[in-house]
Amino acid sequence: MKTKNLPKGVKQKIKKKIQSQKNVPKKGTQVIIAPKKATAVQQAKIAFEVSKVINEKNEEMLKARADMNKGKPNA
């Protein structure tokens, strides 16, 4: 290859090396998630179960009330 002389005042193109950030997972790899605290997970599960039971009871009460208002016999 021959080197070309550029006119005065023109900068030559230079390829810059991209500095990769350390401690960052590469694209396409699974993201590292910090482990949860066992007690917090257990409390969340208990709260979910409690709210589920309460919602089921409320639905049963509402269905019974709606059936009563429509005049349906108890099934």
C-alpha positions in Angstrom: 0.0 0.0 0.0 1.1 3.5 -0.7 0.7 6.1 1.8 -1.2 9.1 0.7 -0.3 12.7 1.5 -3.2 14.6 3.0 -3.6 18.3 2.5 -2.5 20.6 5.4 -5.0 20.9 8.2 -6.6 17.5 7.6 -6.4 14.9 10.3 -5.8 11.3 9.4 -8.5 8.8 10.4 -7.6 6.9 13.5 -9.5 3.8 14.8 -10.3 4.3 18.4 -10.3 1.3 20.7 -13.6 1.1 22.6 -13.1 0.6 26.3 -15.5 -2.0 27.6 -17.0 -1.5 31.0 -15.8 -4.0 33.5 -18.2 -6.0 35.7 -21.0 -5.7 33.1 -22.4 -8.9 31.5 -21.9 -9.1 27.8 -24.9 -8.8 25.5 -26.8 -12.0 25.3 -25.7 -13.4 28.6 -28.0 -13.8 31.5 -28.3 -10.9 33.8 -26.9 -11.6 37.3 -29.6 -10.8 39.9 -28.8 -10.5 43.5 -30.4 -13.3 45.6 -33.4 -12.4 47.6 -33.6 -12.7 51.4 -35.3 -15.9 52.4 -37.5 -14.2 55.0 -38.8 -11.6 52.6 -39.6 -14.3 50.1 -41.4 -16.3 52.7 -43.4 -13.3 53.9 -44.4 -12.4 50.4 -45.7 -16.0 49.8 -47.7 -15.9 53.1 -49.2 -12.5 52.2 -50.1 -13.9 48.7 -51.8 -16.9 50.2 -53.7 -14.8 52.8 -55.0 -12.4 50.1 -56.0 -15.3 47.9 -58.1 -16.9 50.7 -59.7 -13.6 51.5 -60.6 -13.0 47.8 -62.1 -16.5 47.5 -64.2 -15.9 50.6 -65.4 -12.5 49.3 -66.3 -14.1 45.9 -68.3 -16.8 47.6 -70.2 -14.2 49.7 -70.9 -12.1 46.6 -72.1 -15.0 44.6 -74.4 -16.2 47.4 -75.8 -12.6 47.7 -76.3 -12.3 44.0 -78.0 -15.7 43.8 -80.3 -14.7 46.7 -81.2 -11.5 45.0 -82.1 -13.4 41.8 -84.1 -15.9 43.8 -82.0 -18.9 43.0 -82.1 -21.8 45.5 -79.0 -22.8 47.3 -77.1 -25.4 45.2 
